[in-house]
Amino acid sequence: MANSFSKKNSFFGGAAILTVGIIIVKLIGALYKIPLGNIISDEAFADFNTAYYIYSLLIIISTGGLPVALSKMVSEANALGRGNQVKKTFRLALMAFCTLGIICCLIMLLFPNQLAALMHNSHSAPSILALAPALFFLCPMSALRGYFQGHSLMTPTAVSQIIEALCKLVIGLALAAVLVSQGAPDSYAAAGAIFGVSVGCALGAVYMFFCFRAHRRAIPVCDDQPSRSGEILSTLIKLAIPITLASSVIAIANLLDTSITFGRLQDAVGFTEDQARVLKGVYDKALTLYNLPSAFMTPLTISVIPAVASARAVKNHRLGAQVSETALRTTALLAIPAGVGLCVLGEPIIRLLYPSTDVELAGWMLSVLGIASIFVCFMLICNAILQAHHMVTFPMITTIVGCLAKIILTYLLVGTKTLNIRGGSISTLVCFGLIALLDLTIIKFALPRSLSYVRAFLKPVLSAVAMGAAAWAVYGLLSRVLASDAGELSGTGNALATLAAIVVGAAVYFILILVTRAISKEDLSMMPKGDKIAKLLRIR
């Protein structure tokens, strides 16, 4: 193992390893949440997600910017051959991580009922308890990840993430299924499902510890004099705080949004807590599908930052603008058809994947969230472009503006009896639509060379609209043909009609982007094996 760690990793090789790991983790996550939504009830699904939003915020508070700061400090000391500085930096960081992990773990262990009450969902307390151990293990594991990334070793991080995801999938689903079969209350079934996260973090931390032991043996003895502890900790905190603040905006907004949604459904609309849990569970199932398109934007965001940064380093502003425009066009080519597909086939997709839920309500919300998912993808790539151009403040400002709009609209719309939970999907659309539009405006006027948004977006939009119309027509036709004499469509009939609509829509879109030359060789070059794909499709 030590020999494998001693091999030199290039930046792009490390990015590729992390990208593959993230894609695998996201696929496992989809395989986890979709069947989970069919194993546990809508109420339990709401309890699960309520606890997870609390956990997500505490993760960012305890580990948000520290791994990045640690990797930067380790990388700099390593480049200067300061082995003792590396060891002391890691030792101090590990102590800080462990302290934060213990504090955050104790908050969830000692105050689960109080946290659940703040979220207006008392039934989420067992899930909060089940997640508490995850924070204890995640914090030292994050320190180890920062240490390895500082040495340009990305494999341990990627493997530990996959271990986490697999444990969540296998143990979480198994525990949820057993508890449901034993007739356990909904809140305990949710706790069983989420306990897989804690087990995954524990096993991931054990794996990282063994990797660290193997790597430490391969480090040569150095004689450098490390900096003082106070100086190291001060630098670590100064680097970590801005990153943590930027990362926490959406997590805080999600937490407030969940609390407001539960509160308004009960106080303003008049639902009981259990009725509010059902509605929130239905909404969370639509959110699970809405998150899928943005989950696969990571490879693009990883690629664009070094490409733009390299162009800026040699003052080639034309190349930087070209890469940025290509990234936006590639995002449009991927995100717009995915969002349009979710919008047009919202109800059929929900009926296919979550047949036991309120299909009409979830389908309506997924159709709205489908359009929102397009803006989320643009927000992610715009943030990467702005960061590559050293404009790190703008993404945080636009995100705060969008999240404030979301919180205000959630309060107003969810509290309206005619809309109630539907207001959450509308506020999400407005939030990310506003962020994306603000980011695109900043990019248009702040970059050294202007980008052509017509060239980037027009053809993908037109192709996606035609695709959506074709998918809608095919589903409508087949649903009538496959319906029973009473006019009802069976689960099998819906599955056949939905899959046929997706296949036809994808074929129409693929043909149109080739015919209109919406995709270029430069676009494909940003994707894995892009040159070979361009050659196969005869794109020049």
N, C-alpha and C positions, 0 to 999 in steps of 0.2 A: 504493500500500500504506500509505503514511504517513497518508493521509486516513482509510482504513478503521480504522486503529488509534486515531485521534483521536476516534472516536465514543464516546459515553458508554455504558458497559455497566452495566446494573442488576445487582444481586446475583442476582435470579431468572433474568435472561437468561443470565448467566454460568453459573449452575448448570444451566440447561437445555442450554447448549452442551456442558458437560462430561458431562452425563448422556447425551446423544445420542452423543457420542464414545465414552464407556465402553461403551454398548450395542453400538455398531458393533465396537469392539475385542473384546468378549466373543464376539460372533457369529463374527468372523474367527478367534478363538482356537479355537472349537468346530470350525469348518471345517478348521482346521489339525491339531488333535490326533486327531480321529476318523479321517481318511484316513491320517495318519501311522502310527497304530497298525496299519493294514493293509498299509502299505508296508514298514515295518521289523519285525523279529522281536520277540518278547516280551523277549528278552535285551537287544536294543538299546533298547527302550522303557524298560527299567529303568535302563540306562546314561544315557540322556537325562535322566530325572527325577532321578537321583542328582546329576548335575552341576548341574541347575537348582536343587535345594534349596541347594547350596553358594552358587551365584550369588545366590539370593534373600536369603540371610542377609547376604552381603557388600553387597548393594544397600541393605538396611535400615541396616547399620552406617555406610555411607558417605553415604547420602542420606535416611535415614528421616525425621528431623525437621527437617533443614536447609531444604528447600524451603518448608515451612510457616512456620518461623521467619523466613526471608528475606522471604516474602510479607507477613508481619505487619509487619516492620520497614519494608519499602518502602512498604506501605500507609499506615502512620502518618506517615512522613516526607513522603510525597506529599500527604497531607491537610493538612499544615502548610505546604505550599509550599516544602519544603526540598529543592530539586533536587540540590544538591551532596551532601547527606547521602545521597540515594538512590544517586547515582553511586558514592560511596565505599563504601557498604554493599554494593552489588552487586559492586564490584571486589574487595573483601576476601573476600566470600563465594565468588566465582568462584575465587579463589586457593585457598581452603580446599577447595572441591569438587574442583578439579583435583588437588590434593595427595592427597586421599583416593582419588580415582579411580586415580591412578598406583600408589599403594601396593597397593590391592586387586587391580588388574590384574596387578601383579608377583607377588603371592601366588599367583594362579592360573597365571601363566606359568611361574614358577620351581619351584613345588611341586605339579604336577598328580598325580604318582605318590603323594606323601605324603598329599595330600588324599583320593585314591581309596582308599588303604590305610586311612585313618581311617574311611571309609564301608564297609569290608569288601567293596569292589567295584573291583578293580584295573582292570577293563575300562572304567571311566568316565573314565580319564585323558584320552583324546583329546577327549571332550566338554568336559571342564574347560578344556583348552587352547583349544578353539574358542570358548568363551564369554568368555575373558579380555578380548579387545578391547572387548566390550560395556560392561564397567565403565569403561574409559578414556573412552568417549564419553558414557556415561549420566550421569556425575557433572557435567560442565559443562552438559549438557542439562537436568539437574534444577535447576541454578542459574538457567538462563534461564527455566525454567517458574515457579520461585518469583518471579522478577522480574516476569514478565508477570501472574501472579496477584495480585501486590501492586498492580498497576495496574488490577485488575479486568478484565483481558483474558484470556479463557479459550480463545479460538479457537486460538492457537498451540499450547497444550498439547494440545487435542483433536486437532488435525491431526497433530502430531508422534506422538501415540500411535497414530493410524491408520496413519501411514507405517511405524512399527515393526511393527505387526501384519501389514500387507500384505507387507512384506519377509520376515517370518518365514514367512508362508503360501506365497508364491510361490517364494522362493529356498530356503527350508528343505525344502519338499516336493520341489522339482526336484532339489536336490543328493542328498537321500535316495534318490529314485527312480533317479538315474543310478548312484550308488554300489552300490545293491542289484543293478541290472541288470548291473554290471561284476563282480559277485561279490566285492565288498569285504567285509572282516570286519564283524561286527555292530557293533563299537565304532566303526568309522569311518563306518558308515552313520548312527549316532546323532550323531556329531560333525558330519557334513554337515547333518543336519536342524537341529541347534541353532546352526550357524554363521549361519543366517538371522537369528537374534536379534542377533548382532553387527553384521551389515550394516544391519539396521533401525535400531539405535541410532546408527550412524554417519550414516546419511541423515537421521534425525530431528534429530541435533545440527546438521547442515549447514543444514537448514530453519530451525531455531530461531535460528541465527546470522544468517541473512539477515533474518529477522523483527526481530531486535534492532537490526540496522543501520538498517532502515527506521524503526523506532520512535524510535531515538536522535536522528535528524535532526529529528523533530517536537517534541522537548523544548525548552522555552524556556530561555534562559540565566538562572541564578539567582545571587544574591550571598550566600547563607547560608554560615555557617561550620560545616563538618561536625564531628562529634565525633571524638575521638581513635581511632586504629585499635584500640588495646587495649580501649577501652570498647565499641566496636562488636562486636568479636569475642567479648568476654565476654557481651554481651547475646545474641548469636546462639547461642552454645553453651548458655547457661542455658535458652533457649527450646527448643532442639533436643533436649537430652538426655532430658527426660521423655517426649517424643513418640517418640523412637527406642527407648527402653526398652520402652514400651508396645507398639510395633509389632513388636519383635523377639521377643516371647514365643512366638508361634505359629511363626515361622520357625525359631527354635532348637529348638522341640519337633519340628517336621517333620524337621529335620536329624538330631537324636538318634534319632528314631523310625526313620528310614531306616537309620542305622548299626546300631541295635539289631536291627532286623528281619533285615538281612543276617547279622549276627554270630550271632544265635540260630538262624537256619535252618541255618547251617553247624556251629556249635559244639555246640548242644544237640540238634538234630534229626538232624544227620548228613548233610545235603545237601552236594554239592559247590558251588563258587562258581557254576558255570554253571547248575546246577539252581536255586540260590537266585535267580539273575538271571531265570530263566523265571518263577518264582512271583511275584517282585516285579513283573515286567512285567505279568503278568495282573492283579495287584492295582492297579497304576497305571492300567490301562485302566478298571477299575471306578471308580477315583477321578476320572478325567476326566469321567465322566457324573454322578457325585455332586456335582461342583462347579458344575454348570450352574444349578440353581435359585438358589443364593446369588449367582451372578454378576449376576443381574438385580434384586437388592435395592437397588442403588445409588440409583436415582431416589427410592425411598421414604426412605432414610436421609438423602439430601440435603434432602428436603422437610420432614422432621419437625423437624430441629434449629432452623432459623430460625422455624418456626411455634411451637414450644414456647418458644423464647427470647423471641419477641415477646410471648407471653401472660405470661410471667414478668416482663417489663419493666414491664408495666402492672398487675402483681400480680393478674392474672385467673387464679387457680389452677384455677377450674372449667374454663376454656377449655384450659389446659395439660393437665389430666387428660383432657379430651375428645379433644384431638389425639393424646395418647399412646395412649389406648384405641383410637381409630380406626386409628392406625398398627399396633397389635398385631393388630387384627381384619383389616386389609388384608393383613398378613403371613400370618396364618392362612389367609385365603382363597386366597392364591397359593402358599404354601409347602407346606401340608398335602396338597393334591391332587397336587402335583408329587412329593413324597416318597412318598406312598402308591402312586402310579403306578410309580415306580422299584422300590418294594418288591414289588408284585404281579407286575410284568412284568419283573423283573430278568433272568432267563435269556432270555426272548424278545428283549428289547432288545439284550443282548449278542450273541445269535445273529444279529440283524439288522445290527448295526454292526461287530462284530468276529468274523466267522464263523471265522477261522483260529486264534483263541485257544482256551484251555480254557474252553468255554462254561459247563459245569456249575459249575466253580469260580468263575469271574468272576460268573456269575449269582447264585450264593449270596451272594457278598460285596456285589454291588450291591443286593440285597434288604435287607441289613442297613444298608448305607450310605444307602439311600433314606430310612430313618427318621432316620438321623443328619443328613441334609441339612435336614430340618425344623428341627432344633435349631440348626443353623448359622445359618439365616435368622433365627430368634428371637434368637440371640446378637447378630447384627448390628444388628437394630432396637432391642434392649434397650440396647446400647452407645450408640446414637444418642440414645435417650431420656435415659439417665443423663448423658451429656455435655451435653445441652441443659439439664438441671437442675443443672449445675455439679458433678456427682458423678463426676469423672474418675478417681478412684482405684479405685472399686469394679470397673469393667470389667477393669482390670489384675489386681486380686487374684483375681477369679473365673476369669480366663483362666489365671493361673498355677496355681491349684488344679486346674482341668480338665486342663491339659497335664501336670502331675505325675502325675495319675491315668492319663493315656494312656501315658506313658513306662513306668510301673510295670507296667500291664496288658500292654503290648506285650512287655515282657521275659518276663513269666510265661506269657502265652497263646501267643505265637509259638514259645516254647521247648517247648511241649507237642506231642508227635508227632501226636496225633489232630486238633489244630487247625492247627498251624503257621501258614501265612500268613493263614488265616481269622481268627486272633487280632487281626490289624491292624484289620480292619473292626469287630470287637467293641470294641476299645479306642477307636476313633474315635467310635463311638456313645456310649459311656460318657462320654468327654471332653466332647463338645459338649452331650450331654444334661445333664450336671452343671453346665456353665457356664450354659446357658439357664435351668435351674431356679433356680440361685442368683441370676441376674440378675432373673428374674421375682419372686422372693421379696423382693429388695431394693426393687424398684420398688413392690411391693404395700404395703410398710410404711414406706418412706422418703419417698414423694411426699406433698405437702401434702393431696391428695385421693385417696381410694382408687379403684382401678380394678376393674371387674367382669370377672374372667376367664371366668366362666360365660357372660356376654353376649358376650365377645369370641371364645371358642373353641368353645363347645358346638355351634352350628349348622354351622360349617365342618368340625368333626371328624365329625359324623354324616353330613354330605353326602359327605365324602371316603371314609368307610367304605363307604357305599352305592356310590359310584363305583368303588372298588377291587373290590368284589364283582361288579359288572356287568362290569368289564374282565376279571377273572379268568374269569368264566363264559363270556364271548364268546370269549376266546382258547382256553379248553379245548374248547368246542364246535367251533369252526372248525378247530382243529388236528387233531381227530379226523376231521372231514369231509374235510379237504384232504390227509390222510395217504395214503401209497401203500398197496398191498395188503399190503406187508410191515410196515406200521405206522410207517414213517419219514416225517418231515415234511421236505420239500425247503426250500431257501432261499427260493424264491418263495412257497411255502405259508406259511412262518413269517412272511415280510414281510406278506402279506395278512392273516393272522390277527392279527399284532401291531398293524398300522395300524387294522384294524377295531375291535380292543379299545380302542385309544386314542381313536378317534372316538366310540365308544359311551360310554365312561367319561366323556369330556369333556362329552358331551351330557347324560348323567345328572346330572353335577355341576352344570352350568350351570342346568338346570331346577330342581334342588333348592335351590340358593342363592336363586333367584328365588321359589320357592314358600314357602320358610321365611323369606323376607326376611332372609337372613343378611347381605346387603349393603345398605347404606344410601346415601343421597345424599351424606352426609358422607364415607363411605369413598371413593366415586368422585371426590369433589372433590379428593382428593390425587393423582389420576392425570391425565395429559395428556388434555384433551378430556373430562374426567370429567362435567361438567355436561351436555354434549351426549349422552353415553352414558346418563346417568340419565334424560334426557328421552325418548330413543329407547326405553328399556326400561320407561318409565313408573314409575320408582322415585322415591318422594317421601320 
